[in-house]
Amino acid sequence: MKVLITGGAGFIGSNFIYYMQEKYPDYYIVCLDALTYAGNFETLEHAMKKSNFRFVKGNIADRESVFKLFEEEGFNIVINFAAESHVDRSIKDPEIFLKANVLGTQVLLDAAKEYGVDRFHQVSTDEVYGELPIDRPDLFFTEDTPLQCSSPYSASKASADLLTFSYYKTYKLPISISRCSNNYGPYHFPEKLIPLMITRALYEQPLPVYGMGIMCGIGCM
C-alpha cells in the first residue's frame, strides 16, 4: 500500500504519520510538504529512519511536480493535510489561503483522478460551521450543520470540501472528508492557543484574549 500524506511536516500531519507507521508498518508512506512557517522538518526525524518513508519538499499547488510524483509512486491513498490554517493570517492575506487550500486541493484531486487512487481523504475543520453561541451549551455541530464560514480561512476550507465532493459526484472519485475540532499535542505550532498561553505564562507575559474583533491581555478593560 502506497500512501501520500501532504502537509506531513505540520502538527497534525506529523502525528498522523507516526500513527500510520506504528499501525501499518508495511505501508510505504510519502510525505509532501512545502515547509512553510507551519512545517518543521525536525518533527519527522524519527520517521525518516524508516526505509519505507520518503520526504518530498514541494507545494501541492505545483501541478507539474505533483503529477510527476503521482506518476513515480502510483499512490493507492491520498490524505491531504496540507493547508494554510491560521485564522488571523487569513484575515491579513486571504489570497495565499485560496491558493493553498483551494487551488492546491484541486491539483491533488486532478492527480488522484488521473492516476486512479483508491481513496482521496480531505482533512477539513469544524471552522466551516462557524460559531456556537456561548450561552447555548446544548448546541453542537453535526454533519448536517449548515456551513457558515466566518473567516477567509474557513471559507477556503469549505471551498476545498465542496470541490472534493464534486469530484465524487462528477468523476466518481472515491473520497472522504473529516472535519475535526481543535487538536493539541506534540509538535503543536507555538502560535496556537495552548502552546501560546503556556509559553507566555512561563515568561510572565500578558495572556491574549480574543473576542469582539480585539485582542488584549488578561486584566485589561
trRosetta pair geometry for C-beta under 8 A, 3 or more apart (Angstrom, degrees):
i j d omega theta_ij theta_ji phi_ij phi_ji
1 24 7.1 -47 66 171 136 138
1 26 7.5 84 32 106 94 87
1 27 4.8 -41 81 -120 104 88
1 28 7.0 176 88 28 50 74
1 76 5.2 -84 -152 45 70 148
1 77 7.0 15 180 4 103 113
2 27 7.6 158 -95 -171 21 77
2 28 4.9 -23 -108 74 70 108
2 30 7.2 18 -176 -4 91 107
2 73 5.7 176 173 162 143 98
2 74 6.2 87 51 91 156 70
2 75 4.9 -125 112 -121 104 49
2 76 5.2 124 53 3 70 88
2 77 7.5 173 92 30 50 72
3 20 6.8 -119 83 -174 160 152
3 27 5.6 15 2 171 119 125
3 28 7.1 160 22 83 71 53
3 29 5.1 -20 70 -109 101 71
3 30 7.2 -180 90 27 51 69
3 75 6.7 80 -125 -152 16 100
3 76 6.8 -43 -73 60 58 88
3 77 4.7 -14 -115 70 81 105
3 78 7.7 168 -162 -85 58 28
3 79 6.8 9 -177 3 104 107
4 30 5.2 -24 -109 71 66 102
4 32 6.3 6 -170 -2 100 114
4 69 7.6 103 -116 134 133 120
4 70 7.8 -40 -52 -94 155 75
4 73 7.1 119 -69 97 105 150
4 75 4.6 -35 -17 -114 108 152
4 77 7.1 -168 30 97 67 56
4 78 4.7 -9 64 -115 109 73
4 79 7.1 176 91 28 59 63
5 8 4.4 78 113 -72 109 120
5 13 6.1 147 158 -162 110 100
5 16 6.6 -176 -148 101 141 117
5 17 5.9 -178 85 -82 163 92
5 20 7.5 -163 -55 12 144 157
5 29 6.2 1 3 -168 115 103
5 30 7.2 167 26 83 69 49
5 31 5.3 -27 74 -105 95 69
5 32 7.5 170 84 24 43 71
5 79 5.0 -9 -111 67 71 105
5 81 6.5 18 -180 8 83 114
6 13 7.5 -89 101 -126 37 142
6 31 7.7 140 -103 -162 23 54
6 32 4.8 -28 -109 70 74 99
6 33 7.0 148 -168 -76 53 59
6 60 5.4 47 -156 -78 146 127
6 78 7.4 21 -12 -173 105 90
6 79 7.2 -167 23 92 72 54
6 80 5.0 0 48 -129 122 59
6 81 5.8 -176 86 44 65 67
6 82 3.8 -59 140 -18 108 114
6 108 6.8 -80 -26 -99 156 143
7 10 4.9 -18 172 9 89 125
7 13 4.4 -172 114 -56 78 155
7 32 7.8 1 -16 86 41 68
7 33 5.8 106 -112 -107 21 89
7 39 7.3 -129 -149 -89 58 110
7 60 8.0 -30 -41 -32 87 132
7 80 7.2 70 11 -179 116 49
7 81 3.5 -134 77 97 120 87
7 82 3.3 -174 -45 -76 103 52
7 83 6.4 -6 -89 7 155 62
7 123 7.9 -120 62 53 140 136
8 13 4.1 -136 -112 152 35 116
8 14 5.9 104 170 -77 62 54
8 16 7.3 -107 -125 68 82 99
8 17 5.0 74 -160 -52 115 130
8 31 3.4 -96 57 -140 146 113
8 32 7.3 92 9 41 105 39
8 33 5.5 -113 47 -51 69 120
8 44 6.9 67 128 -86 100 128
8 55 7.8 -134 80 -118 124 86
8 81 6.5 109 -68 50 50 134
9 13 6.7 -4 25 89 25 125
9 14 6.1 41 -141 -67 24 108
9 31 6.7 111 -41 158 77 132
9 33 4.0 126 9 157 109 171
9 35 6.0 -4 77 -91 159 71
9 39 3.8 59 95 -164 114 98
9 40 5.8 -175 166 54 96 37
9 41 5.6 -27 -138 -85 136 45
9 43 6.1 135 -159 53 62 112
9 44 5.9 -66 -106 -24 79 121
9 55 7.8 68 -63 -143 109 120
10 13 4.5 72 55 25 88 112
10 14 6.4 -165 75 -14 35 92
10 33 7.2 -175 -21 -131 79 126
10 38 5.3 13 -116 137 103 99
10 39 5.4 -60 -65 -94 69 68
10 40 7.8 101 -105 17 31 74
10 81 6.2 -158 51 137 125 121
10 82 7.8 155 -7 -105 133 48
10 85 7.9 88 -161 14 150 140
10 187 8.0 125 149 140 36 119
10 189 7.5 -37 -158 -46 80 118
11 14 6.6 -69 -154 30 12 103
11 15 7.0 2 157 -8 54 110
11 38 7.5 -69 -11 179 91 95
11 183 7.3 156 126 97 118 118
11 185 7.8 133 178 65 99 81
11 187 5.1 172 -126 114 61 91
11 188 5.2 53 -135 -112 132 41
11 189 5.4 -99 -49 -20 122 84
11 192 7.6 13 -55 -17 167 150
12 15 5.8 -61 -153 40 34 110
12 16 6.2 35 151 -22 68 108
12 81 6.0 -162 89 -147 101 128
12 123 7.3 173 111 174 138 150
12 180 7.8 154 -135 65 152 153
12 183 5.6 80 -91 73 109 159
13 16 5.6 -57 -149 35 32 113
13 17 6.5 37 153 -24 65 101
13 31 7.5 117 155 -141 118 109
13 33 7.5 153 111 -88 154 121
13 81 3.8 166 -81 98 108 162
13 82 7.7 43 -74 -62 152 54
14 17 5.6 -46 -150 28 35 114
14 18 6.8 32 153 -14 64 101
14 40 7.8 -36 -46 64 153 87
14 43 4.2 -20 -143 134 165 128
14 44 6.0 -122 -127 -68 106 76
14 47 7.6 -133 -153 -19 80 142
14 187 5.2 -71 72 124 136 171
15 18 5.9 -55 -154 37 34 109
15 19 6.5 38 148 -21 65 105
15 185 6.2 64 -97 95 151 133
15 186 6.5 138 -89 67 106 93
15 187 6.5 -164 -49 45 91 126
16 19 5.3 -52 -148 35 36 116
16 20 6.3 35 154 -19 68 104
16 79 7.3 -133 142 127 148 147
16 81 6.9 -180 30 -62 145 144
17 20 5.8 -56 -148 37 31 109
17 21 6.3 30 154 -19 65 107
17 29 6.4 137 -143 155 90 152
17 31 6.3 -6 -98 -80 142 125
17 44 6.9 -3 88 -116 158 95
17 47 5.3 3 135 -108 127 149
17 53 7.8 79 -176 -134 117 126
18 21 5.7 -51 -143 36 33 112
18 22 6.4 29 157 -16 64 107
18 46 7.3 42 -106 84 109 119
18 47 6.5 -106 -77 -73 72 104
19 22 6.0 -64 -153 38 28 106
19 23 6.0 7 161 -4 68 116
20 23 6.1 -63 -133 48 28 98
20 24 5.5 -34 -174 43 69 104
20 27 6.3 -70 165 67 104 144
20 29 6.1 117 110 -85 134 143
21 24 7.4 -65 -107 66 14 64
21 25 6.4 49 179 -106 55 59
21 27 7.8 -122 -99 60 45 101
21 29 6.9 -84 -73 8 85 149
21 47 6.3 -157 -44 -122 154 85
21 50 6.1 -136 -140 -51 128 162
21 53 7.1 -12 -97 -70 122 127
22 25 7.1 -1 -147 -66 16 86
24 27 4.1 37 128 -12 116 120
26 52 7.4 -6 -168 87 30 178
27 52 7.0 145 97 137 39 132
28 52 4.6 -107 -107 -173 65 98
28 53 7.8 -169 -160 -75 53 35
28 54 7.8 19 176 1 91 103
29 47 7.8 -74 89 -171 133 117
29 50 7.9 36 43 94 108 139
29 52 6.8 78 18 130 72 83
29 53 5.2 -8 69 -114 95 75
29 54 7.4 -177 97 29 52 66
30 53 7.7 160 -88 -162 35 49
30 54 4.7 -16 -113 68 79 101
30 55 7.8 165 -161 -88 58 21
30 56 6.3 14 -179 -1 103 114
30 69 7.3 169 147 180 151 116
30 73 5.8 -56 -22 -121 155 162
30 75 7.4 -100 36 -90 124 112
31 44 6.6 -139 57 -117 168 150
31 47 7.5 59 -21 129 143 147
31 53 7.3 15 -6 -173 103 94
31 54 7.2 -174 25 92 68 51
31 55 5.0 -18 65 -113 104 69
31 56 6.9 174 86 28 52 68
32 56 5.0 -20 -103 74 72 104
32 58 5.5 -46 -161 60 98 99
32 60 6.7 108 122 -76 125 82
32 66 7.7 75 -168 -113 161 81
32 69 6.7 74 -88 163 132 171
32 82 7.2 -44 98 -54 90 138
33 39 4.9 153 169 -141 123 147
33 41 7.9 172 88 -88 135 74
33 55 7.3 -37 28 -160 104 94
33 56 7.8 134 23 79 59 56
33 57 6.6 -43 78 -117 66 55
33 58 7.7 89 59 45 24 53
33 82 6.9 -171 -113 -98 61 105
34 39 6.6 156 72 5 58 153
34 57 6.9 84 -130 -171 29 71
34 58 6.4 -59 -87 111 67 21
34 59 4.5 47 -93 -88 123 71
34 60 7.5 -91 -38 -5 111 71
34 82 7.3 91 0 -147 99 122
35 39 4.3 -121 -119 95 39 129
35 40 7.9 109 -139 -78 81 16
35 41 6.0 -2 -113 -50 123 98
35 57 5.8 -28 -2 -132 119 106
36 39 5.5 87 42 11 56 103
36 84 7.7 -40 90 -94 164 81
38 84 7.7 156 3 -126 143 50
38 85 6.7 105 -129 36 168 103
38 86 7.5 -167 -75 -32 128 109
38 189 5.6 -42 -139 -88 76 154
40 43 4.8 85 89 -14 99 104
40 187 6.9 -160 56 -156 127 100
40 189 8.0 170 -19 -97 118 84
41 44 6.0 -62 -169 36 50 107
41 55 7.5 87 -140 -179 97 157
42 45 5.6 0 -169 -42 54 110
43 187 4.6 64 -124 -123 132 134
44 47 4.5 -59 -163 47 76 119
44 48 5.6 87 135 -36 90 95
44 55 6.3 112 128 -85 156 135
45 48 6.1 -57 -158 24 25 113
45 49 7.7 30 147 -27 56 98
46 49 5.8 -42 -165 13 43 117
47 50 6.1 -47 -174 16 48 112
47 53 5.2 -158 162 -177 85 164
47 55 7.9 104 105 -60 114 109
48 53 6.3 -129 -109 99 30 126
48 55 6.5 -32 -98 -16 98 125
50 53 4.2 75 76 -2 106 115
56 69 6.2 127 138 -115 173 134
58 62 5.9 -105 -179 48 97 134
58 65 5.0 -148 -152 129 138 140
58 66 7.2 172 136 -69 133 67
58 69 7.2 -168 54 -43 161 142
59 62 4.5 97 70 -14 91 104
59 65 7.6 83 50 61 67 134
59 100 7.9 -96 -163 -113 99 83
59 104 7.1 -100 165 -113 80 115
60 66 6.2 67 -150 -89 48 133
60 80 7.4 85 -132 -139 158 105
60 82 4.9 144 -20 94 139 155
60 100 7.2 81 55 -156 106 67
60 104 3.8 72 94 -171 106 105
60 105 7.3 35 135 -62 134 36
60 107 5.9 159 156 71 71 121
60 108 5.6 -19 -168 -50 114 109
61 99 5.8 4 -98 164 163 85
61 100 6.4 -94 -36 -105 124 44
61 103 5.1 47 -126 109 110 102
61 104 4.1 -67 -60 -86 81 78
61 107 5.7 154 -128 -3 34 145
62 65 4.4 14 118 32 120 111
62 66 6.0 146 84 -21 68 91
62 107 7.4 105 57 -178 27 166
63 66 5.9 -63 -142 40 26 110
63 67 6.1 21 164 -15 66 110
63 107 4.9 -133 -93 -132 73 116
63 110 7.4 -8 -134 73 104 139
64 67 6.2 -60 -148 38 24 105
64 68 6.4 25 154 -20 61 110
65 68 5.5 -53 -147 36 33 115
65 69 6.4 36 154 -22 65 104
66 69 5.8 -55 -152 33 31 111
66 70 6.6 30 152 -17 64 104
66 107 5.2 100 48 149 162 116
66 108 6.6 -106 -169 -85 143 58
66 111 5.3 -116 138 -52 105 152
67 70 5.7 -52 -148 36 35 112
67 71 6.3 36 153 -20 66 105
67 110 8.0 -43 -80 108 103 102
67 111 5.3 -150 -93 -107 63 106
67 114 7.0 -5 -129 73 101 154
68 71 5.7 -56 -150 36 31 111
68 72 6.3 31 153 -21 65 107
69 72 5.7 -54 -147 35 32 112
69 73 6.1 -1 166 4 67 115
70 73 6.5 -73 -136 49 24 91
70 74 7.4 86 174 -76 57 27
70 75 6.2 -71 -131 11 74 105
70 111 4.5 180 -34 178 156 115
70 112 7.7 -135 -121 -72 141 41
70 114 7.2 92 114 78 151 107
70 115 4.6 -163 160 -9 119 158
71 74 7.7 14 -169 -58 22 66
71 115 6.9 -142 -78 -95 51 132
74 115 6.8 -148 -123 176 51 123
75 78 5.8 76 128 -64 146 83
75 112 7.8 -60 81 -111 120 76
75 115 7.1 75 42 109 81 133
75 117 5.5 -9 100 -107 93 111
76 117 6.3 114 176 -152 20 76
76 118 4.9 -2 -176 15 77 117
76 119 7.5 24 144 27 71 83
77 117 6.5 127 -96 -177 19 113
77 118 6.1 -42 -72 63 69 96
77 119 4.9 -2 -121 63 84 98
77 120 7.9 174 -161 -82 53 33
77 121 7.2 11 -176 0 97 106
78 108 6.2 167 165 179 146 110
78 111 8.0 124 -86 91 158 104
78 112 5.2 -102 16 -92 148 120
78 117 5.4 -13 -8 -164 103 171
78 119 7.3 -165 35 100 63 58
78 120 4.9 -5 64 -119 108 71
78 121 6.9 -176 94 29 57 66
79 121 4.6 -6 -113 65 72 112
79 123 6.8 54 175 -35 82 109
80 83 7.8 84 149 -43 90 96
80 105 6.3 92 167 -116 160 84
80 108 5.6 117 -92 120 130 169
80 120 7.4 19 -14 -177 111 86
80 121 6.8 -174 19 91 73 58
80 122 5.4 -13 55 -117 117 54
80 123 5.9 -156 88 17 61 85
81 123 4.9 11 -98 39 58 150
82 100 7.0 -125 145 -180 93 99
82 104 6.3 -106 111 145 120 141
83 100 6.1 128 -144 131 41 112
83 101 5.0 51 -139 -99 93 92
83 104 7.8 -176 -96 74 56 138
83 123 7.6 -133 -10 86 129 97
83 156 7.9 151 -158 114 106 116
83 157 6.9 41 -154 -93 148 96
83 160 7.8 -105 -106 -3 119 169
84 89 6.8 -118 176 103 110 127
84 90 6.9 136 126 -79 114 92
84 96 5.8 112 -69 122 164 94
84 97 4.6 -119 78 -105 131 69
84 100 4.6 108 -13 61 99 146
84 101 6.0 -93 39 -39 84 103
84 153 7.0 -122 111 -119 88 92
84 156 7.5 6 65 95 100 157
85 125 7.5 146 -142 -61 102 146
85 153 6.6 89 -150 -158 32 125
86 89 4.0 61 85 15 111 114
86 90 6.6 176 89 -18 57 85
86 153 6.9 -145 81 -92 26 147
86 191 6.5 -4 -118 111 135 139
87 90 5.7 -60 -152 32 30 112
87 91 6.8 31 153 -22 65 102
87 127 7.4 -161 -82 -137 111 146
87 151 4.9 -21 -149 172 92 173
87 153 5.0 -108 -103 22 53 145
87 154 7.6 13 -109 -28 96 91
88 91 5.8 -53 -155 29 35 111
88 92 6.8 26 152 -12 65 106
89 92 5.8 -60 -152 40 36 108
89 93 6.5 -35 171 43 71 93
89 96 7.9 -56 149 70 107 124
89 97 7.7 140 110 -59 92 111
89 153 7.7 79 69 -69 79 120
90 93 7.3 -89 -134 69 24 54
90 94 5.7 51 -178 -103 71 61
90 97 4.7 33 -120 -48 98 154
90 151 5.5 90 90 154 130 107
90 152 4.1 -165 162 75 105 98
90 153 3.6 -147 -27 -47 163 86
90 156 7.2 -140 -136 5 131 127
91 94 7.4 19 -115 -61 16 85
91 151 6.3 -68 -63 -150 89 101
91 152 6.4 165 -79 17 41 109
93 96 5.3 28 128 11 112 108
93 97 7.5 140 107 -12 70 91
94 97 5.6 -67 -162 39 48 113
94 98 6.3 44 149 -21 80 104
94 152 3.7 -116 -118 -150 104 160
94 156 7.7 176 -166 -49 82 120
95 98 5.8 -57 -152 35 35 109
95 99 6.4 33 154 -18 68 106
96 99 5.6 -51 -146 37 35 113
96 100 6.2 24 160 -10 68 110
97 100 6.2 -58 -139 44 28 101
97 101 5.4 -4 175 8 67 122
97 152 5.4 123 62 133 148 104
97 153 5.6 -111 -143 -99 150 56
97 156 4.4 -145 145 -26 101 164
98 101 6.7 -61 -115 51 18 90
98 102 5.1 -22 -165 24 60 124
98 103 6.8 57 142 -9 68 98
98 152 7.6 -68 -45 -180 89 107
98 156 5.5 -132 -86 -111 50 114
98 159 7.7 8 -129 63 77 157
99 102 7.3 -20 -68 51 6 84
99 103 5.1 -33 -151 38 45 125
99 104 6.8 65 141 -30 55 94
100 103 7.4 16 -26 54 9 84
100 104 4.8 -2 -167 -8 40 139
100 156 7.8 46 70 164 78 143
101 104 6.5 14 -51 42 10 109
101 105 6.4 7 168 -19 41 114
101 153 7.8 126 -33 -152 163 55
101 156 3.8 84 78 147 140 114
101 157 5.8 -72 -174 -74 138 55
101 159 7.2 96 118 65 103 104
101 160 5.2 -101 162 -42 81 133
102 105 6.0 -59 -149 34 20 108
102 106 6.6 21 152 -20 59 106
102 156 5.5 -108 -36 -156 97 82
102 159 4.8 -17 -102 110 114 127
102 160 5.5 -132 -98 -69 52 81
102 163 6.8 124 -152 -18 75 151
103 106 5.4 -49 -149 32 36 117
103 107 6.7 40 152 -21 65 99
104 107 5.8 -50 -154 30 34 111
104 108 6.7 31 151 -14 64 105
105 108 5.7 -56 -152 38 36 111
105 109 6.2 36 152 -20 68 107
105 122 6.9 43 -144 -123 124 115
105 160 4.1 118 -5 -141 168 105
105 163 6.0 116 109 83 122 135
105 164 6.6 -72 170 -59 125 94
106 109 5.6 -55 -145 37 31 111
106 110 6.3 34 155 -21 66 104
106 163 6.0 -73 -81 172 82 147
107 110 5.8 -54 -149 34 30 111
107 111 6.4 26 154 -16 64 106
108 111 5.8 -57 -149 38 31 109
108 112 6.1 33 153 -21 66 107
108 120 7.3 141 137 -148 101 122
109 112 5.6 -53 -143 37 31 113
109 113 6.3 31 156 -18 64 106
109 120 6.5 87 -111 -178 68 164
109 163 6.7 -144 -14 139 161 102
109 164 6.4 -153 -89 -108 130 62
109 167 4.8 -139 -171 -67 126 160
109 173 6.9 124 -162 97 87 172
110 113 5.8 -56 -149 38 29 110
110 114 6.1 28 154 -21 65 110
111 114 5.6 -54 -142 37 31 112
111 115 6.1 -3 169 9 67 112
112 115 6.8 -72 -137 52 21 87
112 117 4.4 -56 -153 21 85 126
112 120 4.6 48 -174 -78 166 127
112 167 7.8 68 78 156 117 152
112 173 6.1 82 115 -157 110 132
113 116 7.7 25 -179 -69 26 41
113 167 6.4 -122 -64 -164 122 118
113 171 5.2 -13 -129 148 128 157
113 173 5.2 -72 -89 -83 86 128
117 120 5.9 96 86 -59 133 83
117 173 7.8 39 60 -159 89 98
117 174 7.6 -125 104 56 77 98
118 174 6.2 -26 164 59 42 143
119 174 5.0 -65 -100 112 56 114
119 175 7.4 136 -162 -103 61 25
119 176 6.7 -3 -168 6 107 104
120 164 6.9 -154 117 -150 118 103
120 167 7.4 -15 62 96 150 140
120 173 6.0 4 15 153 129 115
120 174 6.8 139 16 88 74 62
120 175 4.8 -28 72 -106 93 77
120 176 7.7 169 87 25 50 61
121 175 7.2 151 -90 -163 35 59
121 176 5.0 -15 -113 66 81 93
121 177 7.4 168 -162 -84 59 31
121 178 7.0 15 -178 -2 105 101
122 160 6.4 178 -162 138 132 101
122 161 6.2 163 119 -106 144 59
122 164 4.3 -74 -33 -87 151 167
122 175 6.7 13 -6 -171 103 108
122 176 7.4 -168 27 92 71 45
122 177 4.6 -14 67 -109 103 81
122 178 7.6 178 88 25 57 62
123 178 5.9 -17 -122 62 58 98
123 180 7.4 -17 -165 6 88 111
124 128 6.3 -17 167 -15 122 135
124 157 5.3 124 -150 172 83 110
124 158 7.8 80 -155 -83 126 42
124 160 7.1 179 -100 85 95 107
124 161 5.1 29 -94 -77 145 115
124 177 5.5 24 -6 -177 125 99
124 178 6.4 176 34 84 80 43
124 179 4.5 -31 89 -94 108 75
124 180 7.8 149 79 13 56 65
125 128 6.2 129 79 -16 73 86
125 154 6.9 -111 85 -115 120 77
125 157 5.2 -13 29 166 104 167
125 179 5.9 -2 92 -153 10 75
125 180 6.7 -43 -118 58 49 64
126 129 5.6 -36 -178 21 69 114
126 141 5.7 151 -153 56 110 166
126 179 5.2 112 -74 152 55 98
126 180 6.7 -89 -24 105 94 25
126 181 4.8 7 -1 -93 145 62
126 182 8.0 -73 40 -29 121 59
127 130 7.8 67 179 -64 46 19
127 149 7.4 48 138 -129 82 73
127 150 7.6 -114 -177 41 84 89
127 151 7.1 -47 175 41 124 111
127 153 6.6 -22 132 108 155 102
127 154 3.9 -130 135 -99 104 108
127 157 6.5 80 72 48 109 146
128 147 5.2 -44 161 -134 94 97
128 149 6.0 -31 -142 -83 53 87
128 154 5.3 175 -86 -173 44 93
128 157 5.6 -119 -66 97 105 106
128 158 4.2 137 -135 -77 112 95
128 161 6.6 7 -103 3 165 149
128 179 6.4 -86 32 -134 117 132
129 141 4.7 63 135 -121 177 129
129 145 4.8 25 -134 115 121 133
129 146 7.7 113 -138 82 72 42
129 147 6.6 -89 -96 -119 43 45
129 148 6.3 23 176 38 37 84
129 179 7.6 101 -24 158 107 146
130 147 7.7 124 -24 178 95 40
130 148 3.3 -27 -32 91 139 101
130 149 6.6 -113 -73 -69 80 11
130 150 5.1 102 -131 -30 75 109
130 154 7.5 127 -78 147 47 161
131 148 7.8 -90 20 102 60 118
131 150 6.2 23 -22 -26 100 158
132 136 6.5 -123 171 75 92 102
132 139 5.2 -180 -151 99 114 117
132 140 7.2 -3 -102 -102 153 33
132 141 7.3 -114 -59 -43 119 86
133 136 4.4 60 75 14 104 110
133 139 6.9 69 41 34 84 145
136 139 4.5 31 129 2 114 115
141 145 4.7 -73 -148 -3 73 159
141 179 7.9 -98 137 113 139 128
142 145 5.4 132 50 -28 59 92
147 158 5.0 111 -161 -139 139 136
149 154 4.1 177 -142 109 89 104
149 155 4.1 121 147 -73 158 69
149 158 5.3 -111 -63 -1 125 143
150 154 6.0 36 41 41 59 146
151 154 4.9 91 53 11 82 97
151 155 6.8 -146 92 -4 42 90
152 155 5.5 -58 -142 41 33 114
152 156 6.2 36 158 -24 67 105
153 156 5.9 -59 -153 33 27 108
153 157 6.6 20 154 -13 64 106
154 157 5.7 -55 -148 38 36 110
154 158 6.2 37 154 -20 68 105
155 158 5.7 -52 -144 37 31 111
155 159 6.3 37 153 -23 63 105
156 159 5.6 -50 -149 33 31 116
156 160 6.6 33 151 -19 63 103
157 160 5.6 -51 -150 34 35 112
157 161 6.5 40 150 -22 65 102
158 161 5.5 -50 -150 32 35 115
158 162 6.4 31 154 -15 66 104
159 162 5.9 -56 -148 39 30 107
159 163 6.2 32 152 -20 64 108
160 163 5.5 -54 -145 37 31 114
160 164 6.3 36 153 -23 64 104
161 164 5.7 -55 -152 33 29 112
161 165 6.5 26 153 -15 64 105
161 177 5.4 79 -139 -147 94 150
161 179 7.7 11 -100 -75 143 109
162 165 5.7 -52 -147 38 33 110
162 166 6.3 39 152 -25 64 104
163 166 5.6 -53 -150 31 31 115
163 167 6.9 34 152 -23 62 99
164 167 5.9 -54 -160 26 34 111
164 168 7.3 32 146 -14 62 99
164 175 5.3 162 166 -167 96 149
164 177 6.0 132 95 -76 143 114
165 168 5.6 -51 -161 31 43 112
165 169 6.4 34 147 -13 72 107
165 175 6.8 -151 -94 90 40 146
165 177 7.0 -41 -61 -25 92 140
166 169 5.5 -56 -144 43 38 108
166 170 5.6 20 162 -7 74 114
167 170 6.1 -54 -123 49 27 99
167 171 5.2 -28 -169 38 66 114
167 173 4.4 -19 141 37 102 132
167 175 6.3 103 79 -45 102 141
168 171 7.4 -58 -95 59 10 70
168 172 6.6 32 -164 -128 48 22
168 173 5.6 -96 -84 63 51 70
168 174 7.2 63 -113 -115 97 16
168 175 4.7 -108 -59 25 114 115
180 183 6.3 20 136 -47 132 109
182 193 7.6 -15 -157 32 142 130
183 188 8.0 -165 113 -103 81 103
184 188 5.7 3 -148 -87 64 146
184 192 7.6 -176 -105 126 85 135
184 194 4.9 41 -126 19 136 157
185 188 6.3 137 61 -48 39 104
188 192 5.6 -97 173 54 103 136
188 194 6.5 -16 145 71 163 109
188 195 4.9 174 104 -30 115 127
189 192 5.4 98 71 -13 79 105
189 195 7.2 -167 96 47 31 146
190 195 4.8 -109 -124 125 50 129
190 196 6.4 111 167 -76 61 65
190 199 6.2 38 -157 -28 106 156
191 195 7.9 22 28 78 20 110
191 196 6.2 25 -168 -72 24 117
192 195 5.7 63 66 33 85 99
192 196 6.2 -164 83 -16 32 103
193 196 5.8 -70 -144 38 17 112
193 197 6.2 12 167 -16 62 110
194 197 6.1 -56 -145 35 26 107
194 198 6.4 22 159 -15 62 109
195 198 5.7 -57 -142 41 34 111
195 199 5.9 33 161 -20 69 109
196 199 6.0 -58 -146 38 25 108
196 200 6.3 18 160 -13 63 111
196 208 7.3 -38 143 34 129 112
197 200 6.0 -59 -144 41 27 106
197 201 6.1 27 158 -20 64 111
197 207 5.7 39 -133 -140 83 109
198 201 5.8 -59 -147 37 27 111
198 202 6.4 30 155 -23 63 106
199 202 5.8 -55 -151 32 29 113
199 203 6.7 4 159 3 63 109
200 203 6.2 -71 -149 51 31 96
200 205 4.1 -95 -159 71 83 105
200 206 6.9 -55 178 77 130 35
200 207 5.6 148 102 -94 136 63
200 208 7.6 163 -43 -4 172 80
201 204 7.3 28 -172 -79 34 35
201 205 7.6 -88 -55 46 21 70
201 207 6.7 21 -67 -77 84 111
206 216 7.9 -79 165 158 135 51
206 217 2.8 -54 -168 -125 131 127
206 218 6.4 -176 -162 25 74 72
206 219 7.9 -114 -132 38 97 103
206 220 7.9 36 -154 -32 135 113
207 217 6.4 99 48 -154 44 68
207 218 4.5 25 55 -20 101 115
208 215 4.9 -8 -161 -172 110 109
208 216 7.2 136 -143 68 60 20
208 217 6.7 -49 -88 -93 45 50
209 215 6.9 157 68 -151 45 57
209 216 5.8 -25 51 63 96 71
209 217 7.4 93 5 -167 92 9
209 218 6.2 111 -36 -79 116 61
209 220 8.0 -162 34 42 119 103
210 214 8.0 175 -145 84 45 41
210 215 5.7 -16 -96 -100 66 85
211 214 7.1 -24 76 54 54 73
216 220 3.9 -112 161 65 126 143
217 220 5.2 99 59 -26 70 115
